[in-house]
Amino acid sequence: MARIWLLVFLLLGCARIPEAGPLAPLPPIRLEEEATLRIAVAGILSPKRSYPYWTLAHTLWPQATVLGRRGYGEVLDLLHKGQVDIAFLCTFAAAKAVAEGYGEVIAQSVPASWTRYRGVVIVPATSDRQSLEDLAGATMAFVDPLSNTGYLRPIRELKGRGYRPEIFLGKILFTYAHDRAVEAMIQGLVEAAAVDGMVLDAMIRKDAGLKEKIRVIWEGPEDPPPPVVVRKGVAPELKREILKRLEEAGQLPEAGIAGFASASDAEYRRFLLGF
């Protein structure tokens, strides 16, 4: 017992809370079984834009080990092996973790008043393409094979219209970040891109000139927003503390997020039935 109190004392004494803009610093979370909390951030945004997630994690849990992974599949692998405690995921990847029994949804992001969570397909403003049917043979940027808005929703829509995407589309590439998909299209590397509408709206708010460079040719339905998932088996008291911190976290305008609210597996299980 003496060793445990000594460890906690040392950690509390050494912890520093980083600057986090509008995020209010909170005291360190109680350690579970003397282990440092492990948090995974997937490729929602490229490193230059995903800083808000890192800031959020380090502000709420100063002692945490924050792991960045390129794709959602890598984060799910960490969750499955019990190597991380918390993960920021997209809707489909989170639903997959829930359905396969190694993840649990405890909170979901709340879209800002000026956006909503849905998939969008965009083309350059100068493009002649007006609809998904016009994407025949087009080179296209997607985000991640497990991304709901950045791959699965538009692919499902194409299949629903009777197309085989692997034949209908031209070459495709995965950028592993929504903003990179937008930038790849603007730079002329691809002819169309599928991205998260929340991220796109946030990018346009930050750079008004972007709106003049792109055109939306398809918008998907509004889905349950990206959640925060914990590994299966996390102690109930720790889950309550994690949720409390998230609810007090504030907003992440760079991602179109106004805050976080309590959520459960049920909504994401229902979502997965559509696939």
N, C-alpha and C positions, 0 to 999 in steps of 0.2 A: 504493500500500500504506500509506503514511504517513497518508493521509486516512482509510482504513478504521480503522486503530488509534486515530486521534484520535476518530472517531465513537463507537467502542465504549467508549473511556475516558470520554467525556462522558456517554454513556447510563448506564454503570455508576455513575458518580459521582452522577447526579441521581435514580436510581431510588429510590422509596420503597415499602416493602411495607406495604399497608394491614392494619388489624386484621381478623382473619378467624375469631374464635372458636377452634374446635378445629383449624383448618387450620394446619399448620406452614409458616412462611415458607421458601421455597426460593430459591436464587440465580437470577438472571436467565438465561433460555434464550439460547443463542447465536443471534444474528440471522442470517437467511438472506438472502444477497444484499443486505445492508445495509438490509433493509426491516423495519418493525415488524410483528410478528405481529398478524394481524387475526382476531378471534373474533366469531362471531355467536351470539346467544342468542335463540331464538324464544319465542313466547308460551306456554310451558309453564305458567307461573304469571303472575299479574298483577304489576305492578311492585313492589307492597308485599310480595309473597311470593317474587319471583324474585331477590331480593337475594343469596341463597346462590350462585347461578350467577355473578353478577357478582363476588362476593367470591372465589369459586374461581378464576375467570379472572385477576383482578388479582393474586391471591396467587401463583399458579403462574407467571404471566408479567407482571411489573410494568410492562414497557414496552408491553404489548399495547394495541391499539385494540379496544375491546369495543363491538360494535354490537348494539343491541336492535331487533328487528323484530316487527311486530304478528303476522304469520302465517308459517307454514312455507313458503308459496309464495314469499314475499319472500326468505327465507333461501336457499332453493334457487336462486333467481335470482342471488343473490350468489355462491354456489358455482359455478354454471354459468359465470358471467362471470370466475371466478378472482379475485373481489374480496375474498374472505375465505379464511383458511387452515384454520380450525377452526370447526365448528358443532355445537351441542348440539341434537339433533333428536328427534322422535318416531320410532317404529319404521317406520311406513309412509313418511314423508317421507325417511328415511335410505335405505330400500330403493329408493325411486324414484331418488334420486341415484346409487346404485350401479348400478341397471339401465340408467340413461341415460348412464353412463360419465363423470360428472364429480365423483363423490364416492367415498370409500373409508372403510369402517368400520375403526377401529383399536382401539376400546375400547367397552365397554358398561357401563351402570350395573348395580350389583348390588343387587337389592331387599333391604331390611332383613328381618330374621328374622320380623317381625310383619306382613309384607305380601307381595303378589305382583303382577306386572304383568298386568292384565287390564282390560277395559272393564266398566263397571257402568252401569246405568240406575237412577236414583233418583226417588222421588216424595216429597211431604210425608208425614210419619207419619200425618196425618189423612186422606189420600187413600183413596178406595175402590178405586183401581187396584191390581191384584195381579200382573199379568203384562204382557208386551209387547202381547198381544192387546187389553188394556184401554186402550191408548194411542190408540185410534181418535178422531180429532178433537182430540187433546191439543196444546196449545202446548208447544213443547219447546226447550230450550237445548242446542246443540251447541258444540263448542270451535273447530274449524277444519275446513274441507273436506278437509284432508290429515291430520287427526288420526286415528290408528288407534283408540284407545280412545274418543275424544271425538266420533267421527262414523262412521267407516267400518265398524267392527265391528258396532255396533248396526244400522246401515242394512243391512249384508249379512245380518244375522240376520233382519230383517224381510222382506227379499226372499226369503230361503230358506224362509220360512213362507208365501210366496205373496202378500205384500202389496206394493203400490207405495207407498213412503214418501211421495212427493210428493202422493199422493191420500189415503192412510191417515191421515197426521198432519195436525194443524192447522198453524197458523203456527209457523215455526221461526226461531231467531236464532242467530248465531254470536257467542260472547263472547270468543274468542281467548285464553282462559285457563281452566284447569280450575276454579280456585277461584271465578272469576266466574260460571261456570255453576251451581255449587252455590249461591252467594249469590243469583243471580237467581231460583232456584226457591224458596229460603227466603223471599225477599221477596215472593213471589207474582206475579212478573213472568211466570213460565211454570209449567206444571203438571208438568213432568218435565225431567230433565237427564241427559245422557250424559257421563261423565267417566272419568278414569284412576283405577283402584282404588287405586294406590299413593298418589296425591295425596289421595284421599278418606280413606284410612286415616291418613295423616299429619295431616290437618286434624282428624280425630276425636281423635287422641292429644293434640293441642294444645288442643282445646276439647271436653271430654267431653260437654257439653250438646248438641253438634251431633248426636250419635247419636240423641237423643230426638226430633229434629226431622225426620229422614229415614227412608226405608225403601227398601232395595234390592229391585227387582223382577226384575232380570236381571243375571247375571254371565257374561261371555264367557270363552273359553279363555285359558289363560296363554300369552302370546306372548313372543318375544325382547324383552328390556327395551330401553328407549331407548338408542341408542348415541351415541358421539362420532364425528363424520365429519370427515375432512380433504379438502381439494380434491385432485383428481387431479393428480399431478405433484410433490407435495411430496417433497423429498429424503428418502431412506431414513433417514439419520442424524437428521434432524429428527423424523421419525415415531417413531423409537425414543425420542428424548428426550421428546416429547410423551406417549407412552405411559407412560414411567417416571414423569413428573410426576403423571399421572392416577392411577397405581397407588399413589402415595404421598400422594394428596390427602386421604384421610379421608372422613368421611361427610357427607351433606346430609340430615339428618333431616326437614327441612321438605318434602322431596320423596319421602321414603320410601327414600332411597338410602343403602346401607351403605358404598359405595365404588365403585371402577371396576376392571374386569378386561380383559385383552386379548381382542379379538374380531376377526372377519374378515367379509368380504363374504358368505361362503357361507351362513351362517345366515339372513341377511336376504334373499338371493336366494330361498332355499327358502320363506321366509315369504311373499314376494310372489307365489309361484305360486298361493297360495290365493285371490288376488284376480283 
